[in-house]
Amino acid sequence: MILKDRKVIAIGDRDGIPGPAIEECAKSAGAEVVFSSTECFV
């Protein structure tokens, strides 16, 4: 587990990779996701 015992903030992009997708990847790598959001950076 690469991110075991790490806390992660997942900020995704509306036109790219959304926050929930990053969150699931981080969880599968052993991280604890403390915040997840998808934003629009225009």
C-alpha positions as CSV (number, residue, x, y, z in Angstrom):
1,M,0.0,0.0,0.0
2,I,1.7,3.1,-1.3
3,L,-0.3,5.7,0.7
4,K,-0.9,3.6,3.8
5,D,-1.5,5.9,6.9
6,R,-1.5,9.0,4.8
7,K,-4.3,11.7,4.7
8,V,-5.3,12.9,1.2
9,I,-7.2,15.9,-0.2
10,A,-8.6,15.0,-3.6
11,I,-9.5,18.0,-5.8
12,G,-10.7,17.0,-9.3
13,D,-11.5,19.0,-12.4
14,R,-14.9,19.1,-14.0
15,D,-13.4,18.6,-17.5
16,G,-10.7,16.2,-16.4
17,I,-10.6,13.6,-13.6
18,P,-13.4,14.2,-11.1
19,G,-12.7,14.2,-7.3
20,P,-14.6,11.0,-6.5
21,A,-12.5,9.0,-9.0
22,I,-9.3,10.4,-7.4
23,E,-10.8,9.5,-4.0
24,E,-11.4,5.9,-4.9
25,C,-7.8,5.5,-6.3
26,A,-6.4,7.0,-3.1
27,K,-8.5,4.7,-0.9
28,S,-7.5,1.7,-2.8
29,A,-3.8,2.7,-2.3
30,G,-4.5,2.8,1.5
31,A,-5.0,6.5,2.1
32,E,-7.6,8.2,4.3
33,V,-9.5,10.8,2.2
34,V,-10.3,13.8,4.4
35,F,-11.8,16.0,1.6
36,S,-12.9,15.4,-1.9
37,S,-14.3,17.8,-4.4
38,T,-14.7,18.5,-8.1
39,E,-14.1,22.1,-9.1
40,C,-14.4,24.0,-12.4
41,F,-11.1,25.9,-13.1
42,V,-12.0,28.5,-15.8
